Amino acid sequence: MTDLIHDLIFSAAERSPDAAALFYQNQWMRYEALATEVATKANGFQALGLARGERVAIYLEKRFESVVALFAASAAGGVFVPVNPVLKPEQVRYILTDCNVRILVTSLERLKLLQKELVSCRDLHTIVVIDSKGEPPVIPGIAVVNWHEVDGAHSALTAIDSDMAAIIYTSGSTGKPKGVVLSHRNLIAGAQSVTQYLKNRPGDRILTVLPLSFDYGLSQLTTAFYVGATNILMNYLLPRDIIRSVHELQITGIAAVPSLWMQLAQLDWGNVSSLRYITNSGGAIPRAVLDRLRTILPDTKIFLMYGFTEAFRSTYLAPEQLDRRPDSIGKAIPNAEVLVLREDGSHCAPGEPGELVHRGALVAMGYWNNAEKTAACFKPIIPRQNGLTIPEIAAWSGDTVRMDQEGYLYFIERRDEMIKTSGYRVSPTEIEEVIYATGYVAEAIAFGIPHPILGQAIAAIVTLEEDSRIGADALLNACKQHLPAYMVPSHIEIRESNLPKNPNGKVDRNYLSQQLQRLFDDHQ
C-alpha cells in the first residue's frame, strides 16, 4: 500500500513504466522518466541542505518542472508549497516568509520580479531557476542554482504518513491567506476517495486547467497518479483553447469552477465523444448553466461537488441524482462523514440549518503557525458510535447547510458572505440565481455594502450574455417579481468585461464589493 504522496509516482512507474504520466506543450513524459526525475531532484534538494519537514516553494505556471519539484520536495522529506503563479511579488513574499521557505523553485523572469522582495525572506537560502539561459540576479545571502545542477547522492528518507507533506494557502476573502497544512495521509486519502466515485482508470486523460496551488487543481495530479492515468497540463488563454484540447487530446475528465463553466457553456463544443465526466466545485453552478452543459454534453457525466481546503472534498452529487435534486451538494464522499451540527455540537434535525462539519482521514493538520485560527476551525466532536465517548478533531467549515430525510445536503451560505440588511440575513446565492434565471446574464455576483439606514444594502454586478440587450431596470424588475422586498438589490450594475477573478478562478466578490463601499455615503 502506498503511504507517502510521492510513492504514487514510483508505484505507477513500477506497474507501467512506459505509460504517459504528463503532457505539456506537445511533449509527453512517461512514468519511468517522471519517477527518475523526481528521485534525482529529491537527492538534489537534500544536497542543497533541505532537512526533513522544511518547506520548498514552487512559483511557476503548470509545466513538467512544477510537477517534478512538488513531488521531489516530498521525496526528499520536505514539504511542498505551491504558490499561485498569478500572485504579485509582495503576496509571494508573504507566503515565503510565513511558512519559512528554505528553497524556492521559479523561473528567471519571475525571479527578476521577486528580487527586491526576497531580501526580507530570512529563511530562504537557495533559489532554483528552471531556465537554462540567462544570467540570474545576485541576491545577498541566497544561492541561485540552475535546475539542471540539482542532483546529489541518495540518502535514506525516514517519513510516515502523518508527517507534513504540503501547505496550501487559501485565497481568503479578507485578511492574509492562511496556510493549510496537509499530511501524506490527507493527500493519499483524498486521491483514493475521488478516484473511487469518479471511477478513474489508467486510460484516463485528465485536463488540468486549475492552478496547482488550489487543492482542487492539485487533486487532478494526485488522482491521475493514484491510478496511473495521464495528466494534461494546460495554461489556457481562452476557454476555446480548452475545448480544442478536449478534441485533439481525447480528454476524458475536466475539473473547473463555476465561473469557467459559465464561459464554457456559452461555446460550441461540437461532437465530443471522449469526455467521460466533468466536475464542479468552488461554488454552485447556476441551474441555467447546468442545464446548458447537460444539453451540450449529453454523454458526459456531471459531478457536482462541495469542499473546503481544510478537509479537501466533503460531498458529491452522483450524476443520476441531477434530475431529482439539482440544488443538492450530495452526500459524503467515500471514507468521510459529514455532519450538520448546532453551535453546541449537537446534531441538527432533518431540514434544520446548521454548520457543515467534516470528520475522517481528509481533515487537515491545521493552519501553519496560527494556533488561534486552528482552534476555531479544527474543533473536537464526539462521533455517534455505541460506547465511544472519545472526542476527535473535525473540520468545521463555517458553511451553513441542511440535510433532508434521505441524507442529502443542501448548501445555504458561507458565513462570511451572508448579507445582513434590515435585520434579515440574506443569501447572495438566492439573489444571483434569480438574476441568472432571466437568461440574459453571463456572470452575476451579489454582496452587501454599507448603508446608513439598512445596515447593509444589497448590490449586484453582472455581465451579459453575448447579444443580450437587457438593462439594469429590467433585471431589477425580475428581482422584484421573484424576491421579497428586503432581498431586492438596491443597486444593479452592468459591466462590459468579464468580472475579475481571484487566484483560484472564482469571481472576486470582496474586490467588487470594495469598489462600491462608499456608494451610499451621501444617502439620507
Secondary structure as the mmCIF struct_conf table of DSSP 4:
data_model
#
loop_
_struct_conf.conf_type_id
_struct_conf.id
_struct_conf.beg_label_comp_id
_struct_conf.beg_label_asym_id
_struct_conf.beg_label_seq_id
_struct_conf.end_label_comp_id
_struct_conf.end_label_asym_id
_struct_conf.end_label_seq_id
BEND BEND1 LEU A 4 LEU A 4
TURN_TY1_P TURN_TY1_P1 ILE A 5 HIS A 6
HELX_RH_AL_P HELX_RH_AL_P1 ASP A 7 ARG A 15
TURN_TY1_P TURN_TY1_P2 PRO A 17 ASP A 18
BEND BEND2 ALA A 19 ALA A 19
STRN STRN1 ALA A 20 TYR A 24
TURN_TY1_P TURN_TY1_P3 GLN A 25 ASN A 26
STRN STRN2 GLN A 27 ARG A 30
HELX_RH_AL_P HELX_RH_AL_P2 TYR A 31 ALA A 47
TURN_TY1_P TURN_TY1_P4 LEU A 48 GLY A 49
HELX_LH_PP_P HELX_LH_PP_P1 LEU A 50 ALA A 51
TURN_TY1_P TURN_TY1_P5 ARG A 52 GLY A 53
STRN STRN3 ARG A 55 TYR A 59
BEND BEND3 LYS A 62 ARG A 63
HELX_RH_AL_P HELX_RH_AL_P3 PHE A 64 ALA A 75
TURN_TY1_P TURN_TY1_P6 ALA A 76 GLY A 77
STRN STRN4 VAL A 79 PRO A 82
TURN_TY1_P TURN_TY1_P7 PRO A 85 VAL A 86
BEND BEND4 LEU A 87 LEU A 87
HELX_RH_AL_P HELX_RH_AL_P4 PRO A 89 ASP A 98
TURN_TY1_P TURN_TY1_P8 CYS A 99 ASN A 100
STRN STRN5 VAL A 101 THR A 106
HELX_RH_AL_P HELX_RH_AL_P5 LEU A 108 LEU A 118
TURN_TY1_P TURN_TY1_P9 VAL A 119 SER A 120
TURN_TY1_P TURN_TY1_P10 ARG A 122 ASP A 123
STRN STRN6 THR A 126 VAL A 129
BEND BEND5 SER A 132 GLY A 134
HELX_LH_PP_P HELX_LH_PP_P2 GLU A 135 VAL A 138
STRN STRN7 ILE A 139 ILE A 139
TURN_TY1_P TURN_TY1_P11 PRO A 140 GLY A 141
STRN STRN8 ILE A 142 ILE A 142
STRN STRN9 ALA A 143 ASN A 146
HELX_RH_3T_P HELX_RH_3T_P1 TRP A 147 GLU A 149
TURN_TY1_P TURN_TY1_P12 ASP A 161 SER A 162
BEND BEND6 ASP A 163 ASP A 163
STRN STRN10 MET A 164 TYR A 169
BEND BEND7 SER A 173 LYS A 176
STRN STRN11 GLY A 179 SER A 183
HELX_RH_AL_P HELX_RH_AL_P6 HIS A 184 LEU A 198
TURN_TY1_P TURN_TY1_P13 LYS A 199 LYS A 199
TURN_TY1_P TURN_TY1_P14 PRO A 202 GLY A 203
STRN STRN12 ARG A 205 THR A 208
BEND BEND8 LEU A 210 LEU A 210
TURN_TY1_P TURN_TY1_P15 LEU A 212 SER A 213
BEND BEND9 PHE A 214 PHE A 214
HELX_RH_AL_P HELX_RH_AL_P7 ASP A 215 VAL A 227
TURN_TY1_P TURN_TY1_P16 GLY A 228 GLY A 228
STRN STRN13 THR A 230 LEU A 233
BEND BEND10 LEU A 237 LEU A 238
HELX_RH_AL_P HELX_RH_AL_P8 PRO A 239 LEU A 249
TURN_TY1_P TURN_TY1_P17 GLN A 250 GLN A 250
STRN STRN14 GLY A 253 ALA A 256
HELX_RH_AL_P HELX_RH_AL_P9 PRO A 258 LEU A 264
TURN_TY1_P TURN_TY1_P18 ALA A 265 GLN A 266
BEND BEND11 LEU A 267 LEU A 267
BEND BEND12 SER A 274 SER A 274
STRN STRN15 TYR A 277 ASN A 280
BEND BEND13 GLY A 282 GLY A 283
HELX_LH_PP_P HELX_LH_PP_P3 ALA A 284 PRO A 286
HELX_RH_AL_P HELX_RH_AL_P10 ARG A 287 ILE A 296
TURN_TY1_P TURN_TY1_P19 PRO A 298 ASP A 299
BEND BEND14 THR A 300 THR A 300
STRN STRN16 LYS A 301 TYR A 306
TURN_TY1_P TURN_TY1_P20 THR A 309 ALA A 311
BEND BEND15 PHE A 312 PHE A 312
STRN STRN17 THR A 315 LEU A 317
HELX_RH_3T_P HELX_RH_3T_P2 PRO A 319 GLN A 321
TURN_TY1_P TURN_TY1_P21 LEU A 322 ARG A 324
TURN_TY1_P TURN_TY1_P22 PRO A 326 ASP A 327
STRN STRN18 GLY A 330 GLY A 330
STRN STRN19 LYS A 331 ALA A 332
HELX_LH_PP_P HELX_LH_PP_P4 ILE A 333 ILE A 333
TURN_TY1_P TURN_TY1_P23 PRO A 334 ASN A 335
STRN STRN20 ALA A 336 LEU A 341
TURN_TY1_P TURN_TY1_P24 GLU A 343 ASP A 344
BEND BEND16 GLY A 345 GLY A 345
HELX_LH_PP_P HELX_LH_PP_P5 SER A 346 SER A 346
STRN STRN21 HIS A 347 HIS A 347
HELX_LH_PP_P HELX_LH_PP_P6 CYS A 348 ALA A 349
TURN_TY1_P TURN_TY1_P25 PRO A 350 GLY A 351
STRN STRN22 GLY A 354 GLY A 360
TURN_TY1_P TURN_TY1_P26 ALA A 361 LEU A 362
STRN STRN23 GLY A 366 TYR A 367
TURN_TY1_P TURN_TY1_P27 TRP A 368 ASN A 369
HELX_RH_AL_P HELX_RH_AL_P11 ALA A 371 CYS A 377
STRN STRN24 PHE A 378 ILE A 381
TURN_TY1_P TURN_TY1_P28 ASN A 386 GLY A 387
STRN STRN25 GLU A 392 MET A 403
TURN_TY1_P TURN_TY1_P29 GLN A 405 GLU A 406
BEND BEND17 GLY A 407 GLY A 407
STRN STRN26 LEU A 409 ARG A 414
HELX_RH_3T_P HELX_RH_3T_P3 ARG A 415 GLU A 417
STRN STRN27 ILE A 419 THR A 421
TURN_TY1_P TURN_TY1_P30 SER A 422 GLY A 423
STRN STRN28 TYR A 424 VAL A 426
HELX_RH_AL_P HELX_RH_AL_P12 PRO A 428 TYR A 436
TURN_TY1_P TURN_TY1_P31 ALA A 437 THR A 438
BEND BEND18 GLY A 439 GLY A 439
STRN STRN29 VAL A 441 HIS A 451
TURN_TY1_P TURN_TY1_P32 PRO A 452 LEU A 454
STRN STRN30 GLY A 455 LEU A 464
HELX_LH_PP_P HELX_LH_PP_P7 GLU A 465 GLU A 465
TURN_TY1_P TURN_TY1_P33 GLU A 466 ASP A 467
HELX_RH_AL_P HELX_RH_AL_P13 ALA A 472 HIS A 482
BEND BEND19 LEU A 483 LEU A 483
HELX_RH_3T_P HELX_RH_3T_P4 ALA A 485 MET A 487
BEND BEND20 VAL A 488 VAL A 488
BEND BEND21 SER A 490 SER A 490
STRN STRN31 HIS A 491 ARG A 495
BEND BEND22 GLU A 496 SER A 497
HELX_LH_PP_P HELX_LH_PP_P8 ASN A 498 PRO A 500
STRN STRN32 LYS A 501 LYS A 501
TURN_TY1_P TURN_TY1_P34 PRO A 503 ASN A 504
BEND BEND23 GLY A 505 LYS A 506
STRN STRN33 VAL A 507 VAL A 507
HELX_RH_AL_P HELX_RH_AL_P14 ARG A 509 GLN A 515
TURN_TY1_P TURN_TY1_P35 LEU A 516 ASP A 522
#
